[in-house]
Amino acid sequence: MSGFLSFALATGLIFGRFARPHSFLIFSDLALISPYKDMTALMFRFAPYKDNHTLTDVQIRVNVGLKVQMDGNAEYRYYDLTLERNKVESLPMNWTVVHPIDSQSPFLGFSREDMQAADVELYVLIRGFDDVYSNFVQQRTSYTYDEIKFNGKFVPMYRESEDGKTTILELHKLNTYEDLTTLGKN
């Protein structure tokens, strides 16, 4: 009897270790500073990469850490970034996360050199409910100042099927963007 109990306990521990819920999300390699409405915005995007694995009640938080001068000393400060949208009910396609650079943004007036001098790093946390595991999953990523591109715009990563009945997500376009400086746009 103790042999069966030991075997059951070991099996449960191994299953619990390897069957943890996973979010199956992939993030763009770069965050972009792009034109947005009548201003600019910081944008990055992500998408689920596994078929039939849709997250629901998806929430996102984005924080930024940057070095500021306080009384002659450089200190790191952390700020919550306000987002155009911080929650979606379902994530069947991609999501482009947008932080408008307005008067409330810590990035107002920042150039690429300012971001480098401030040692900027974005911290991203995604949390959602996975119906397959019947549990919440989360995933983290970050973008340093080297991974933030100015004057870029993401290209759409979905298209309509030939019969017009389905929208097709093209994951290979996750990192594809237009460089607006070479196009002569601002």
Residue frames as a rotation matrix with the C-alpha (Angstrom) as fourth column:
MET 1
0.567 0.823 0.000 0.00
0.823 -0.567 0.000 0.00
0.000 0.000 -1.000 0.00
SER 2
0.464 -0.460 -0.757 2.82
0.128 -0.811 0.570 2.44
-0.877 -0.361 -0.318 0.82
GLY 3
-0.614 -0.672 0.413 4.38
0.477 0.101 0.873 1.67
-0.628 0.734 0.259 -2.59
PHE 4
-0.076 0.687 0.722 1.17
0.968 -0.123 0.219 2.72
0.239 0.716 -0.656 -4.35
LEU 5
0.800 0.369 -0.473 0.98
0.523 -0.816 0.247 5.88
-0.295 -0.445 -0.846 -2.24
SER 6
-0.017 -0.902 -0.431 4.60
0.174 -0.428 0.887 6.77
-0.985 -0.060 0.164 -2.99
PHE 7
-0.659 -0.194 0.726 4.05
0.711 0.153 0.686 6.19
-0.245 0.969 0.037 -6.71
ALA 8
0.330 0.873 0.360 0.86
0.914 -0.390 0.110 8.31
0.236 0.293 -0.926 -6.70
LEU 9
0.690 -0.129 -0.712 2.58
0.333 -0.817 0.471 11.11
-0.642 -0.562 -0.521 -4.80
ALA 10
-0.410 -0.910 -0.063 5.58
0.261 -0.183 0.948 11.14
-0.874 0.372 0.312 -7.16
THR 11
-0.448 0.322 0.834 3.28
0.892 0.102 0.440 11.10
0.056 0.941 -0.333 -10.21
GLY 12
0.649 0.755 -0.092 1.26
0.761 -0.642 0.096 14.03
0.014 -0.133 -0.991 -8.83
LEU 13
0.402 -0.581 -0.708 4.38
0.173 -0.711 0.682 16.07
-0.899 -0.396 -0.185 -8.10
ILE 14
-0.670 -0.659 0.343 5.86
0.427 0.036 0.904 15.46
-0.608 0.751 0.257 -11.55
PHE 15
-0.116 0.716 0.688 2.55
0.967 -0.076 0.243 16.28
0.226 0.694 -0.684 -13.25
GLY 16
0.759 0.428 -0.491 2.19
0.580 -0.788 0.208 19.46
-0.297 -0.442 -0.846 -11.18
ARG 17
-0.014 -0.868 -0.496 5.70
0.204 -0.488 0.849 20.54
-0.979 -0.090 0.184 -12.13
PHE 18
-0.859 -0.447 0.249 5.37
0.281 -0.005 0.960 20.06
-0.427 0.895 0.130 -15.87
ALA 19
-0.306 0.828 0.469 1.67
0.901 0.093 0.424 20.87
0.307 0.553 -0.775 -16.39
ARG 20
-0.374 0.145 -0.916 1.75
0.500 -0.800 -0.331 24.45
-0.781 -0.582 0.227 -15.17
PRO 21
0.685 0.686 0.245 -0.36
0.600 -0.342 -0.723 26.85
-0.412 0.643 -0.646 -17.21
HIS 22
-0.544 -0.839 -0.006 1.47
0.617 -0.405 0.675 28.78
-0.569 0.363 0.738 -19.90
SER 23
0.053 0.630 -0.775 0.28
-0.056 -0.773 -0.632 31.96
-0.997 0.077 -0.006 -21.62
PHE 24
-0.076 -0.156 0.985 1.58
0.880 0.454 0.140 31.18
-0.469 0.877 0.103 -25.17
LEU 25
0.910 0.309 -0.275 2.19
0.184 -0.897 -0.401 34.85
-0.371 0.315 -0.874 -26.00
ILE 26
-0.039 -0.919 0.393 4.86
0.993 0.008 0.117 36.29
-0.110 0.394 0.912 -28.27
PHE 27
0.554 0.167 -0.816 5.95
0.330 -0.943 0.031 39.94
-0.764 -0.287 -0.578 -28.09
SER 28
0.912 -0.298 0.284 7.34
0.151 -0.399 -0.904 42.28
0.383 0.867 -0.319 -30.73
ASP 29
0.176 -0.947 -0.267 11.11
0.947 0.238 -0.216 42.67
0.269 -0.215 0.939 -30.58
LEU 30
-0.842 -0.481 0.244 10.84
0.440 -0.874 -0.205 46.46
0.312 -0.065 0.948 -30.52
ALA 31
0.174 0.820 -0.546 8.64
0.788 -0.448 -0.422 49.12
-0.590 -0.357 -0.724 -29.02
LEU 32
-0.378 -0.254 0.890 8.00
0.849 -0.479 0.224 52.05
0.370 0.840 0.397 -31.35
ILE 33
-0.392 0.314 -0.865 7.47
0.254 -0.866 -0.430 55.76
-0.884 -0.388 0.259 -30.88
SER 34
-0.631 0.282 0.722 4.82
0.775 0.198 0.600 56.34
0.026 0.939 -0.344 -33.55
PRO 35
-0.846 0.482 0.229 2.44
-0.414 -0.864 0.289 59.02
0.337 0.149 0.930 -34.74
TYR 36
-0.624 0.688 -0.369 -0.85
0.771 0.618 -0.152 58.66
0.123 -0.380 -0.917 -32.89
LYS 37
0.490 0.858 -0.156 -3.86
0.851 -0.510 -0.127 60.90
-0.188 -0.071 -0.980 -33.41
ASP 38
0.852 -0.169 0.496 -2.46
0.063 -0.907 -0.416 64.47
0.520 0.386 -0.762 -33.05
MET 39
0.542 -0.694 0.473 0.55
-0.805 -0.268 0.528 63.42
-0.240 -0.668 -0.705 -31.00
THR 40
-0.233 -0.612 -0.755 2.97
-0.615 0.695 -0.373 60.52
0.753 0.378 -0.539 -30.64
ALA 41
0.709 0.446 0.546 2.69
-0.705 0.472 0.529 57.33
-0.022 -0.760 0.649 -28.64
LEU 42
-0.577 -0.792 0.199 4.84
-0.801 0.597 0.054 54.48
-0.162 -0.128 -0.979 -27.42
MET 43
0.574 0.801 -0.171 3.59
-0.818 0.550 -0.170 51.19
-0.042 0.238 0.970 -28.90
PHE 44
-0.783 -0.622 -0.001 4.46
-0.611 0.769 0.190 47.52
-0.117 0.149 -0.982 -28.81
ARG 45
0.249 0.926 -0.283 2.38
-0.941 0.300 0.155 44.49
0.229 0.228 0.946 -29.67
PHE 46
-0.788 -0.395 0.472 1.90
-0.505 0.854 -0.127 40.88
-0.353 -0.339 -0.872 -28.79
ALA 47
0.088 0.800 -0.593 -0.20
-0.921 0.293 0.259 37.95
0.381 0.524 0.762 -29.95
PRO 48
0.335 0.058 0.941 -1.10
-0.526 0.839 0.136 34.42
-0.782 -0.541 0.311 -28.90
TYR 49
-0.306 -0.564 -0.767 0.82
-0.951 0.139 0.277 31.88
-0.050 0.814 -0.579 -30.96
LYS 50
-0.963 0.020 0.270 -1.07
0.000 0.997 -0.074 28.67
-0.271 -0.071 -0.960 -30.23
ASP 51
-0.602 0.782 -0.159 -4.25
-0.327 -0.059 0.943 27.77
0.728 0.620 0.291 -32.11
ASN 52
0.286 0.887 -0.363 -7.43
0.108 0.346 0.932 27.39
0.952 -0.306 0.003 -30.06
HIS 53
-0.133 -0.382 -0.915 -5.74
0.971 0.135 -0.197 28.84
0.199 -0.914 0.353 -26.99
THR 54
-0.040 0.236 0.971 -7.54
0.220 -0.946 0.239 32.12
0.975 0.224 -0.014 -26.39
LEU 55
-0.793 -0.212 -0.571 -7.05
0.604 -0.151 -0.783 34.05
0.080 -0.965 0.248 -23.18
THR 56
0.229 0.884 0.407 -10.01
0.567 -0.461 0.683 35.86
0.792 0.074 -0.606 -21.63
ASP 57
0.966 0.212 -0.149 -10.18
0.249 -0.589 0.769 38.76
0.075 -0.780 -0.621 -19.17
VAL 58
0.158 -0.979 0.125 -6.69
0.933 0.107 -0.344 39.88
0.323 0.171 0.931 -20.26
GLN 59
0.980 0.075 -0.186 -5.14
0.150 -0.889 0.432 42.74
-0.133 -0.451 -0.882 -18.29
ILE 60
0.247 -0.933 0.261 -1.89
0.767 0.023 -0.641 44.57
0.592 0.359 0.722 -18.87
ARG 61
0.899 -0.153 -0.411 0.31
0.170 -0.743 0.648 46.80
-0.404 -0.652 -0.642 -16.72
VAL 62
0.382 -0.815 0.436 3.24
0.694 -0.059 -0.717 48.73
0.610 0.576 0.543 -18.07
ASN 63
0.847 -0.252 -0.468 5.74
0.248 -0.591 0.767 50.45
-0.470 -0.766 -0.439 -15.79
VAL 64
0.609 -0.724 0.323 8.84
0.244 -0.216 -0.945 52.38
0.754 0.655 0.045 -16.70
GLY 65
0.635 -0.547 -0.545 12.04
0.599 -0.096 0.795 52.72
-0.487 -0.832 0.267 -14.75
LEU 66
0.512 -0.506 0.694 14.26
0.503 -0.479 -0.720 55.68
0.697 0.717 0.009 -15.52
LYS 67
-0.187 -0.719 -0.669 17.13
0.980 -0.181 -0.080 57.55
-0.064 -0.671 0.739 -13.96
VAL 68
0.645 0.398 0.652 16.36
0.415 -0.899 0.137 61.13
0.641 0.182 -0.745 -12.87
GLN 69
-0.540 -0.826 0.161 18.48
0.376 -0.409 -0.831 63.78
0.753 -0.388 0.532 -11.20
MET 70
0.699 0.709 -0.093 17.32
0.361 -0.238 0.902 64.48
0.617 -0.664 -0.422 -7.63
ASP 71
0.943 -0.334 0.011 19.35
-0.211 -0.569 0.795 66.98
-0.259 -0.751 -0.607 -5.60
GLY 72
0.254 -0.903 -0.345 22.40
-0.966 -0.255 -0.044 66.37
-0.048 0.345 -0.937 -7.79
ASN 73
-0.612 -0.423 0.668 22.19
-0.443 0.883 0.153 62.59
-0.655 -0.203 -0.728 -7.46
ALA 74
-0.469 0.432 -0.771 20.96
-0.729 0.304 0.613 60.16
0.499 0.849 0.172 -10.08
GLU 75
-0.623 0.366 0.692 18.11
-0.406 0.605 -0.685 57.99
-0.669 -0.707 -0.228 -8.75
TYR 76
-0.914 0.397 -0.078 15.90
0.161 0.532 0.831 55.43
0.372 0.747 -0.551 -10.44
ARG 77
-0.553 0.831 0.064 12.19
-0.597 -0.341 -0.726 56.27
-0.581 -0.440 0.685 -10.41
TYR 78
-0.904 0.331 0.272 9.33
0.421 0.801 0.424 54.04
-0.077 0.498 -0.864 -11.48
TYR 79
-0.596 0.729 -0.337 6.10
-0.665 -0.683 -0.302 55.20
-0.450 0.045 0.892 -13.08
ASP 80
-0.225 0.653 0.723 2.90
0.522 0.707 -0.477 53.48
-0.823 0.270 -0.500 -14.16
LEU 81
-0.983 -0.083 -0.162 2.18
-0.094 -0.527 0.845 54.28
-0.156 0.846 0.510 -17.78
THR 82
-0.054 0.997 -0.051 -1.38
-0.357 -0.067 -0.932 55.19
-0.933 -0.032 0.359 -18.73
LEU 83
-0.879 -0.217 0.424 -2.54
0.239 0.568 0.788 53.09
-0.412 0.794 -0.447 -21.64
GLU 84
-0.685 0.668 -0.290 -5.17
-0.658 -0.397 0.640 53.62
0.313 0.630 0.711 -24.29
ARG 85
0.568 0.797 -0.206 -6.67
-0.610 0.576 0.545 50.31
0.553 -0.184 0.813 -23.10
ASN 86
-0.459 -0.782 0.422 -5.48
-0.871 0.300 -0.390 48.14
0.178 -0.546 -0.818 -20.24
LYS 87
-0.533 0.335 0.777 -8.03
-0.211 0.837 -0.505 45.31
-0.820 -0.433 -0.375 -20.45
VAL 88
-0.439 0.496 -0.749 -9.73
-0.833 0.088 0.546 43.22
0.337 0.864 0.374 -23.14
GLU 89
0.348 0.691 0.633 -12.34
-0.850 0.518 -0.098 40.53
-0.396 -0.504 0.768 -22.64
SER 90
0.759 -0.101 0.643 -10.82
0.262 0.952 -0.160 38.11
-0.596 0.290 0.749 -25.16
LEU 91
0.112 -0.818 -0.565 -7.51
-0.696 -0.470 0.543 37.90
-0.709 0.333 -0.622 -27.04
PRO 92
0.679 0.170 0.714 -8.05
0.273 0.844 -0.461 35.88
-0.681 0.508 0.527 -30.23
MET 93
0.740 -0.422 0.523 -5.77
0.475 -0.223 -0.851 38.12
0.476 0.879 0.035 -32.35
ASN 94
-0.371 -0.925 -0.079 -2.93
0.788 -0.269 -0.553 40.54
0.491 -0.267 0.829 -31.70
TRP 95
0.775 0.495 -0.394 -3.01
0.628 -0.674 0.389 43.55
-0.073 -0.548 -0.833 -29.37
THR 96
-0.163 -0.774 0.612 -1.09
0.578 -0.577 -0.576 46.74
0.799 0.260 0.542 -30.03
VAL 97
0.319 0.180 -0.931 -0.52
0.930 -0.251 0.270 48.38
-0.185 -0.951 -0.247 -26.65
VAL 98
0.037 -0.200 0.979 -0.54
0.543 -0.819 -0.188 52.19
0.839 0.538 0.078 -26.87
HIS 99
0.085 -0.078 -0.993 0.79
0.897 -0.429 0.111 54.71
-0.435 -0.900 0.033 -24.34
PRO 100
0.663 0.183 0.726 -0.07
0.564 -0.760 -0.323 58.23
0.493 0.624 -0.607 -25.57
ILE 101
-0.411 -0.833 -0.372 2.79
0.911 -0.354 -0.213 60.64
0.045 -0.426 0.904 -24.95
ASP 102
0.413 0.640 0.647 0.81
0.457 -0.761 0.461 63.55
0.788 0.105 -0.607 -23.52
SER 103
0.113 -0.371 0.922 1.34
-0.551 -0.796 -0.253 66.00
0.827 -0.479 -0.294 -20.66
GLN 104
0.719 0.213 0.662 0.95
-0.687 0.358 0.632 63.15
-0.102 -0.909 0.403 -18.12
SER 105
0.915 -0.360 -0.184 3.58
0.259 0.871 -0.417 60.93
0.310 0.334 0.890 -19.75
PRO 106
0.592 -0.779 -0.209 7.11
0.085 -0.197 0.977 60.71
-0.802 -0.596 -0.051 -18.34
PHE 107
-0.129 -0.657 0.743 8.34
0.850 0.313 0.424 60.55
-0.511 0.686 0.518 -21.98
LEU 108
0.855 0.505 0.123 7.07
0.496 -0.723 -0.481 64.00
-0.154 0.472 -0.868 -22.98
GLY 109
0.833 -0.525 -0.174 9.89
-0.551 -0.814 -0.186 65.75
-0.044 0.251 -0.967 -24.85
PHE 110
0.297 -0.755 0.585 12.24
-0.180 0.557 0.811 62.75
-0.938 -0.346 0.030 -24.70
SER 111
0.420 -0.304 -0.855 14.59
-0.891 0.041 -0.453 62.07
0.172 0.952 -0.253 -27.59
ARG 112
0.762 -0.221 -0.609 16.48
0.097 0.968 -0.230 58.85
0.640 0.116 0.759 -28.20
GLU 113
-0.299 -0.950 0.093 19.50
0.112 -0.131 -0.985 60.35
0.948 -0.284 0.145 -26.44
ASP 114
-0.227 0.311 0.923 17.35
-0.889 -0.453 -0.066 61.32
0.397 -0.836 0.379 -23.43
MET 115
0.820 0.569 -0.061 16.09
-0.514 0.779 0.360 57.74
0.253 -0.264 0.931 -23.15
GLN 116
0.403 -0.764 -0.504 19.62
0.369 0.639 -0.675 56.42
0.838 0.086 0.540 -23.25
ALA 117
-0.519 -0.620 0.589 20.82
-0.245 -0.553 -0.797 58.91
0.819 -0.558 0.135 -20.64
ALA 118
-0.026 0.608 0.793 17.88
-0.988 -0.136 0.071 58.00
0.152 -0.782 0.605 -18.39
ASP 119
-0.923 -0.383 -0.036 18.56
-0.379 0.922 -0.086 54.28
0.066 -0.066 -0.996 -18.88
VAL 120
-0.111 0.993 0.037 14.86
-0.985 -0.105 -0.136 53.72
-0.131 -0.052 0.990 -19.70
GLU 121
-0.977 -0.027 -0.213 13.37
-0.074 0.975 0.212 50.25
0.202 0.223 -0.954 -19.32
LEU 122
-0.114 0.992 0.045 9.72
-0.920 -0.123 0.372 49.30
0.375 0.001 0.927 -19.79
TYR 123
-0.959 -0.082 0.272 8.34
-0.204 0.866 -0.457 46.49
-0.198 -0.493 -0.847 -17.67
VAL 124
-0.296 0.868 -0.399 5.29
-0.828 -0.025 0.560 44.68
0.476 0.496 0.726 -19.06
LEU 125
-0.904 0.127 0.408 3.02
-0.156 0.791 -0.591 42.28
-0.398 -0.598 -0.696 -17.19
ILE 126
-0.371 0.802 -0.469 0.16
-0.720 0.071 0.690 40.45
0.586 0.593 0.551 -18.92
ARG 127
-0.890 0.198 0.412 -2.37
-0.187 0.663 -0.725 38.45
-0.417 -0.722 -0.553 -16.92
GLY 128
-0.295 0.825 -0.482 -5.34
-0.905 -0.079 0.418 36.51
0.307 0.559 0.770 -18.30
PHE 129
0.044 0.429 0.902 -7.62
-0.632 0.712 -0.307 33.56
-0.774 -0.556 0.303 -17.70
ASP 130
-0.686 -0.332 -0.647 -6.88
-0.709 0.506 0.491 30.39
0.165 0.796 -0.583 -19.65
ASP 131
0.337 0.933 0.127 -9.94
-0.941 0.338 0.015 28.19
-0.029 -0.125 0.992 -20.18
VAL 132
0.303 -0.276 -0.912 -7.81
-0.327 0.869 -0.372 25.15
0.895 0.411 0.173 -21.07
TYR 133
-0.624 -0.623 -0.473 -6.11
0.272 0.394 -0.878 25.11
0.733 -0.676 -0.076 -17.65
SER 134
0.489 0.872 -0.036 -9.02
0.456 -0.220 0.862 26.84
0.744 -0.438 -0.505 -15.90
ASN 135
0.340 -0.500 -0.797 -6.52
0.846 -0.207 0.491 29.09
-0.410 -0.841 0.353 -14.22
PHE 136
0.951 -0.112 -0.287 -4.92
-0.182 -0.955 -0.233 32.52
-0.248 0.274 -0.929 -14.52
VAL 137
0.351 -0.887 0.299 -1.66
0.933 0.359 -0.031 32.77
-0.080 0.290 0.954 -16.43
GLN 138
0.876 -0.130 -0.465 0.78
-0.100 -0.991 0.088 35.64
-0.472 -0.031 -0.881 -16.68
GLN 139
0.382 -0.803 0.457 3.79
0.921 0.289 -0.262 36.60
0.078 0.521 0.850 -18.71
ARG 140
0.653 -0.284 -0.702 6.39
0.102 -0.886 0.453 39.32
-0.751 -0.367 -0.549 -18.33
THR 141
0.299 -0.682 0.667 8.72
0.931 0.057 -0.359 41.04
0.207 0.729 0.652 -20.73
SER 142
0.423 -0.184 -0.887 10.68
0.324 -0.884 0.338 44.26
-0.846 -0.430 -0.314 -20.87
TYR 143
0.629 -0.273 0.728 12.07
0.679 -0.263 -0.685 46.74
0.379 0.925 0.020 -23.40
THR 144
0.009 -0.704 -0.710 15.27
0.736 -0.476 0.481 48.69
-0.677 -0.528 0.514 -22.80
TYR 145
0.350 0.101 -0.931 16.06
-0.275 -0.939 -0.205 52.03
-0.896 0.328 -0.301 -24.48
ASP 146
-0.711 -0.669 -0.218 17.97
-0.443 0.184 0.878 50.08
-0.547 0.720 -0.427 -27.18
GLU 147
-0.782 0.479 0.399 14.73
0.595 0.763 0.251 48.27
-0.184 0.434 -0.882 -28.05
ILE 148
0.290 0.840 -0.459 12.70
0.505 -0.541 -0.672 51.47
-0.813 -0.037 -0.581 -28.53
LYS 149
-0.581 -0.439 0.685 12.67
0.802 -0.166 0.574 52.76
-0.138 0.883 0.448 -32.11
PHE 150
-0.282 0.436 -0.855 11.67
0.011 -0.889 -0.457 56.34
-0.959 -0.138 0.246 -32.94
ASN 151
-0.141 0.330 -0.934 9.58
-0.857 -0.513 -0.052 57.21
-0.496 0.792 0.355 -36.02
GLY 152
-0.983 -0.070 -0.168 8.35
-0.145 0.857 0.494 53.72
0.109 0.510 -0.853 -36.79
LYS 153
-0.132 0.986 0.103 4.86
-0.961 -0.102 -0.257 52.40
-0.243 -0.133 0.961 -37.44
PHE 154
-0.598 -0.031 0.801 3.71
-0.093 0.995 -0.030 48.77
-0.796 -0.092 -0.598 -37.22
VAL 155
-0.685 0.426 -0.591 2.18
-0.644 0.026 0.765 47.30
0.341 0.905 0.256 -40.36
PRO 156
0.323 0.869 0.376 -1.09
-0.941 0.336 0.031 45.37
-0.099 -0.364 0.926 -39.97
MET 157
-0.762 -0.640 0.094 -0.51
-0.638 0.768 0.056 41.71
-0.108 -0.017 -0.994 -39.21
TYR 158
-0.373 0.688 0.622 -3.85
0.236 0.719 -0.654 40.31
-0.897 -0.097 -0.431 -40.29
ARG 159
-0.837 0.180 -0.517 -5.75
-0.546 -0.336 0.767 39.93
-0.036 0.924 0.380 -43.54
GLU 160
0.175 0.964 0.200 -9.09
-0.786 0.259 -0.562 38.72
-0.594 -0.059 0.803 -44.75
SER 161
-0.393 -0.256 0.883 -9.34
0.177 0.921 0.346 35.21
-0.902 0.293 -0.317 -46.24
GLU 162
-0.997 -0.064 -0.050 -10.07
-0.039 -0.161 0.986 34.83
-0.071 0.985 0.158 -49.93
ASP 163
-0.437 0.899 -0.004 -13.69
0.718 0.352 0.601 33.85
0.542 0.260 -0.800 -49.28
GLY 164
-0.458 0.192 0.868 -14.10
-0.254 -0.964 0.079 36.86
0.852 -0.184 0.490 -46.97
LYS 165
0.574 0.779 -0.253 -15.35
-0.041 0.336 0.941 34.78
0.818 -0.529 0.225 -44.04
THR 166
0.710 -0.407 -0.575 -12.26
0.704 0.403 0.584 34.65
-0.006 -0.820 0.573 -41.85
THR 167
0.785 -0.585 0.204 -9.60
-0.572 -0.810 -0.125 37.01
0.239 -0.019 -0.971 -40.56
ILE 168
0.714 -0.614 -0.338 -6.14
0.546 0.789 -0.281 35.47
0.440 0.016 0.898 -40.74
LEU 169
0.865 -0.501 -0.016 -3.47
-0.317 -0.573 0.756 36.48
-0.388 -0.649 -0.655 -38.21
GLU 170
0.724 -0.685 -0.080 -0.01
0.189 0.309 -0.932 36.60
0.663 0.660 0.353 -39.80
LEU 171
0.902 -0.346 -0.257 2.42
0.267 -0.018 0.963 36.06
-0.338 -0.938 0.076 -36.92
HIS 172
0.097 -0.930 0.354 5.44
0.989 0.130 0.071 36.47
-0.112 0.343 0.932 -39.19
LYS 173
0.010 -0.037 0.999 4.54
0.458 -0.888 -0.038 40.20
0.889 0.458 0.008 -39.38
LEU 174
0.671 0.289 -0.683 4.67
0.734 -0.130 0.666 40.73
0.104 -0.948 -0.299 -35.59
ASN 175
0.097 -0.760 -0.643 7.95
0.614 -0.462 0.640 42.66
-0.783 -0.457 0.422 -35.85
THR 176
-0.354 -0.222 0.909 7.33
0.923 -0.243 0.300 44.30
0.154 0.944 0.290 -39.23
TYR 177
0.387 0.438 -0.811 7.19
0.539 -0.821 -0.186 48.09
-0.748 -0.366 -0.554 -39.20
GLU 178
0.566 -0.182 0.805 7.68
0.672 -0.465 -0.577 51.01
0.479 0.867 -0.141 -41.55
ASP 179
-0.295 -0.709 -0.641 10.55
0.865 -0.483 0.135 53.38
-0.405 -0.515 0.756 -40.85
LEU 180
0.689 0.721 0.064 8.90
0.691 -0.628 -0.358 56.79
-0.218 0.291 -0.931 -41.21
THR 181
0.302 -0.653 -0.695 12.21
-0.127 -0.750 0.650 58.68
-0.945 -0.108 -0.309 -41.35
THR 182
-0.744 -0.585 0.322 13.08
0.205 0.258 0.944 56.99
-0.635 0.769 -0.072 -44.65
LEU 183
-0.152 0.774 0.615 9.57
0.987 0.155 0.048 57.64
-0.058 0.614 -0.787 -45.99
GLY 184
-0.786 -0.224 0.576 9.93
0.324 -0.943 0.076 61.37
0.526 0.246 0.814 -45.30
LYS 185
0.325 0.935 0.140 7.07
0.206 -0.214 0.955 61.41
0.923 -0.281 -0.263 -42.77
ASN 186
-0.752 -0.504 0.425 7.10
-0.303 -0.308 -0.902 62.76
0.586 -0.807 0.079 -39.24
